[in-house]
């Protein structure tokens, strides 16, 4: 498994579906200058996947208010994505999801992010937080039976934006508004002294 943290995010151009619109040349680098939360999921019309896609959609306004674009990728076709987007939630669909779903039929994107399940042609549940300079700053990959925490993804966005703005670091379990830490010789001492 490759560690992409600290490296330029692999760029791609592919077909995507957003709401009922098919975008033929959806290009990741078009979002340079913005934060991007790029996540991979195994397959449309499955079990854990719709719970995640709806959970990210439920928090989409919170991501957007932080200047974060949310983008999903799977190895399904854009036709499958469109059909899933037009299937009601009660029938296992993702009707109402408002962010783009990228079709990775060639598996190149999934391979470039090193989240391919060998021999199965599907992605693990990979998540990558990309900064405005197009550098991967956070990545996490789950086995496909383990759904992700959207709250943790938001926490990581808050931590990244706080460190960039204030030049301080965020200790374990830090949440927006919590005490941070200076990176000076006395930073740790000051942190634990209160």
Secondary structure, 3 states (H helix, E strand, C coil): CCCCCCCECCCCEEEEEECCEEEEEEEHHHHCCCEEEEEECCCCCCCHHHHHHHHHHHCHHHHHHCCEEEEEEECCCHHHHHHHHCCCHHHCCCCCCCCEEEECCCCHHHHHCCCEECCCCEECEEEEEECCCCEEEEEEEECCCCCCCHHHHHHHHHHHHHHHHHCCECCCCCCCCCCCECCCCCHHHHHHHC
